[in-house]
Amino acid sequence: MDRAGIFGDERVELIEGEIYVMAPMLEPHARPIQHLNLALARTLPEGFTFRCQLPFAAEEDSQPQPDFTIFRADEQPEDDMPDKAVLVVEVSDSSISFDLEQKAGVYARARVPEYWVLDVKKKALVVHRSPTASRYRSVKKLSDLSAVESSAVPGLVLDLRHIFIKR
């Protein structure tokens, strides 16, 4: 339907068989994405790569467009969107409950080892680890963003304290 142009210029994503129109991106959401994009490009260890705001084939009926999908460089399909990720990051402003509930379930079922939700309003990070068939066993909210370390990407440590500041 998207390829046929049915949605026009609207950004949409498929989640659990339903099509959701994505909210327009405002500056409080855009700025952290810009800063995180630069931080990942500088610090992502060798052997890993990432995509920004592009589809991820999580499940047959779910193709979310996370803000960041990090995967092993050797697992990127040549002609199709990735269906394996080691870390997914959502920068969340108006969609926080959707990202923490529905999308968390999608990523857990897709066996994404680690899922981060960067809460723009609270300036906090919710880290999900240890996926099961329906949810993550470990969910922790971090307010100290000075040295956020990924357990799924060895060597990835990010200082996210200044990610919300206009530069």
N, C-alpha and C positions, 0 to 999 in steps of 0.2 A: 504494500500500500504506500509506503514511504517512497519507494523507487518510482511509483506511478505518479507521485506528486500530489496525492490526496491531502496531505497535511500542509501543503504550501511551504511557507517559511517557518512554521512552528517546529520547535524541537520537541521530539517525543521519545519515549522509551517504553519498551514492553516489559512489564513486571507481572509475573504469574498470570499470563494470558490476557492482561488488560493493558490498554494503551493509555499512558499518562502524558499529558501535555506538561512540559517542563516550564517552570516559572521563568520569566525574563531575568537575566542576570543583572543585578544592581551592584554598585561599587563595593558595599560591605562584603559581598560574596566574591567579587572579581579580584579584589586586592590580595586576599590570602592565596587564591589560586595562582596568581602571578608570582608571588613570593615563593610559594611552595614549588612551583615549576622550576624556578631558578635554583632553589636549594637542592632539589632532586637531581637536576642536571649536573650540579657540581659535586655531589656527595654519593651518588648511587654507585655501589661497588661494581667492579668489572664483572661481567657475566650476567648482569641484570639490565633490563631496559624498561621503559615505561611509555604509556600512552596517556594523553590528556584529553578528557571529555570525548572519548570515542567508544563505540559499542564494545561490549564484552559478552560473549556467548556463555552466560552463566548456566542456563538451563534451556531445555527445549522451548519453554514458554516464557523465558526471561532473557532479555537483552538490554540490561541497564547501560547507561552511559556514565560511569563513575567519573569523578573529577580526575582521579589517577588510578591506573591499573598497572601494577608492577609485576613483571614476570621474568623468568629466566630467558635470556636472549636466545638460547637455542630452542626454546619452545614456542617461538612466534611463528604461526603458520604463514606460508608464503602467500596464499591466495584468499585467506579467510580471516575473520576476526579471531583473536585469541579466545580459547575456552579454558585456559588454565592461568591462574594468577597466584602469586605468593602473598601479595598485599594489595588491598583495595582501599583507597582513601576517598571519602566524600567530605567536601567542605559544605557545611550545612547552615543555612540561615533560616529560611521560612519552612524548610522541609524536615526539620529535626526529628519529629516523631516518626515520620515515614522512613527516614534513613535508619533510625535506631530500631525500628520494629520490622517492617515489611522487608526492607532491603537487607537487613541483617540476616533474616531467614533465608533469603535467596542466596546470599554469599556463603552462608553456612552449608546449605545443601550443595552448593558448587564446590565445597571443600576448600575454600580460600582460607589458608591457615591464619591469616591476620587481617582484620578489618578495622580501619580507623575512621571515626567521625569527628571532624573538627567543628566544634560548636562555636560559630561566629559570635553569637550574642553573649555567651557565657565565657568566651575565650578559654575554652577547655577542650581536651581531647578525650574521647571515649574509645578505649582500646578493647577490641574483641579478639579473643584467642581460643584455640581448641574447639574447632567446629564439630558438631554432631550432625545427625541426619536432618535436624530441624532448627538448631540454634547454636550459639556459642556457649561453652561451659564457663569461660572466664570473660567477665566484662568489668573493666575498671575505668573510672573517670580520673583523669590527670589534670590538675590545675597548675602544676609546676611543669612548664613546657621547655625548660632550659636544656634538657638532654633526653629527648625521647628516642628510645632505642627499639628497633624492630627485632622481634625474635624470629621472624621469617626471612629477613634479609640480613645475613651476617655482616656486621661492619657498618650498617646504616644507623647513624645517630644524627638526629636533627635538633637544632636549637630553634624552637618555634615561638620564642618569646616576642619577637618583633614582627611576626608575620602579619599582624593586623595594622601595623603603623604605615601611614602614607610616607613614601620615600621620594 
